[in-house]
Amino acid sequence: MKKFALFFTLVCFLSAIQAQEETQRVQLSARVGLSGTTMLIPKSTIDAQAAFGYGASEQLKLGVTAGLIVDIQMKDRLFLQTGLMYGWQRLHQVQTAIFEQESKQISIASENMYKMNRVKIPLMLYYHSSLESNHFVAGLGLFTDIALSGQIVYDASAVVKDPAASSTNYIISGHFDPFLNDSKYLFYHIDNDDYTSKYPLYRGNILKRFNMGIAAEAGYQVFKFYFGAHVDFGLTNMMNTKFAGENYIERLFSFQIMVGYKIN
């Protein structure tokens, strides 16, 4: 995946250089806006996990996006776009699980808050309805991005039903960077008890840093200002299968509402 991402980046810049040599017009713009991010879980994964008492739901949380965009005129109203965008992304995930372990039934309900710092390189073709000051814009293409850092804040409650004893309620919490290849721990204590225990959750990364996928955008140019809506649909399974299993899939989906300003 790393080699592919480097190759993709190289193609972006070589295409930009070639287009610049063949045409005369290159536009540099700055953009900033709000973003929403979630993890898409395929129905096949949901159905497979449901058989084991697992369920998940997602809630969008707003983040921010900003960066520089280069538009290179290829021919008439057709432009090639690349650039470098930074995104601070958040998403909220609720998970439930019910399973048997050593004749005990364990029920868990958890809330996970994801925060990620990501850098994205787009490679898209755009069609401008006009070359005048005010006109519509539509684009389609690819993107690749990489996580610089991240954090998962994990809060959960668990109920352990033991046939040989009464039920016990636990409070579980933890926070860690899901992209680091290090030891991750959770902390738990019995409800209404101050004594806290620590146990290892996993050794390694939980999420993959690299992502790639399909992007689309629509917007309107008003003199030097641009107003647009952009979506990124990731094609990469972001979960480390060594942690979640071979059949568990989550893909990143994000949208951005942006304001741009043409620098030249």
Secondary structure in CASP SS format (residue, H / E / C, confidence):
PFRMAT SS
TARGET T0000
AUTHOR 0000-0000-0000
METHOD secondary structure of the structure
MODEL  1
M C 1.00
K H 1.00
K H 1.00
F H 1.00
A H 1.00
L H 1.00
F H 1.00
F H 1.00
T H 1.00
L H 1.00
V H 1.00
C H 1.00
F H 1.00
L H 1.00
S H 1.00
A H 1.00
I H 1.00
Q H 1.00
A H 1.00
Q H 1.00
E H 1.00
E H 1.00
T C 1.00
Q C 1.00
R C 1.00
V E 1.00
Q E 1.00
L E 1.00
S E 1.00
A E 1.00
R E 1.00
V E 1.00
G E 1.00
L E 1.00
S E 1.00
G E 1.00
T E 1.00
T E 1.00
M E 1.00
L E 1.00
I C 1.00
P C 1.00
K H 1.00
S H 1.00
T H 1.00
I H 1.00
D H 1.00
A H 1.00
Q H 1.00
A H 1.00
A C 1.00
F C 1.00
G C 1.00
Y C 1.00
G E 1.00
A E 1.00
S E 1.00
E E 1.00
Q E 1.00
L E 1.00
K E 1.00
L E 1.00
G E 1.00
V E 1.00
T E 1.00
A E 1.00
G E 1.00
L E 1.00
I E 1.00
V E 1.00
D E 1.00
I E 1.00
Q E 1.00
M E 1.00
K E 1.00
D C 1.00
R C 1.00
L E 1.00
F E 1.00
L E 1.00
Q E 1.00
T E 1.00
G E 1.00
L E 1.00
M E 1.00
Y E 1.00
G E 1.00
W E 1.00
Q E 1.00
R E 1.00
L E 1.00
H E 1.00
Q E 1.00
V E 1.00
Q E 1.00
T E 1.00
A E 1.00
I E 1.00
F E 1.00
E E 1.00
Q E 1.00
E C 1.00
S C 1.00
K E 1.00
Q E 1.00
I E 1.00
S E 1.00
I E 1.00
A E 1.00
S E 1.00
E E 1.00
N E 1.00
M E 1.00
Y E 1.00
K E 1.00
M E 1.00
N E 1.00
R E 1.00
V E 1.00
K E 1.00
I E 1.00
P E 1.00
L E 1.00
M E 1.00
L E 1.00
Y E 1.00
Y E 1.00
H E 1.00
S C 1.00
S C 1.00
L C 1.00
E C 1.00
S C 1.00
N E 1.00
H E 1.00
F E 1.00
V E 1.00
A E 1.00
G E 1.00
L E 1.00
G E 1.00
L E 1.00
F E 1.00
T E 1.00
D E 1.00
I E 1.00
A E 1.00
L E 1.00
S E 1.00
G E 1.00
Q E 1.00
I E 1.00
V E 1.00
Y E 1.00
D E 1.00
A E 1.00
S E 1.00
A E 1.00
V E 1.00
V E 1.00
K E 1.00
D C 1.00
P C 1.00
A C 1.00
A C 1.00
S C 1.00
S C 1.00
T E 1.00
N E 1.00
Y E 1.00
I E 1.00
I E 1.00
S E 1.00
G E 1.00
H E 1.00
F E 1.00
D C 1.00
P C 1.00
F C 1.00
L C 1.00
N C 1.00
D C 1.00
S E 1.00
K E 1.00
Y E 1.00
L E 1.00
F E 1.00
Y E 1.00
H E 1.00
I E 1.00
D C 1.00
N C 1.00
D C 1.00
D C 1.00
Y C 1.00
T C 1.00
S E 1.00
K E 1.00
Y E 1.00
P E 1.00
L E 1.00
Y E 1.00
R E 1.00
G C 1.00
N C 1.00
I C 1.00
L E 1.00
K C 1.00
R C 1.00
F E 1.00
N E 1.00
M E 1.00
G E 1.00
I E 1.00
A E 1.00
A E 1.00
E E 1.00
A E 1.00
G E 1.00
Y E 1.00
Q E 1.00
V E 1.00
F C 1.00
K C 1.00
F E 1.00
Y E 1.00
F E 1.00
G E 1.00
A E 1.00
H E 1.00
V E 1.00
D E 1.00
F E 1.00
G E 1.00
L C 1.00
T C 1.00
N C 1.00
M C 1.00
M E 1.00
N C 1.00
T H 1.00
K H 1.00
F H 1.00
A H 1.00
G C 1.00
E C 1.00
N C 1.00
Y C 1.00
I C 1.00
E C 1.00
R E 1.00
L E 1.00
F E 1.00
S E 1.00
F E 1.00
Q E 1.00
I E 1.00
M E 1.00
V E 1.00
G E 1.00
Y E 1.00
K E 1.00
I C 1.00
N C 1.00
END
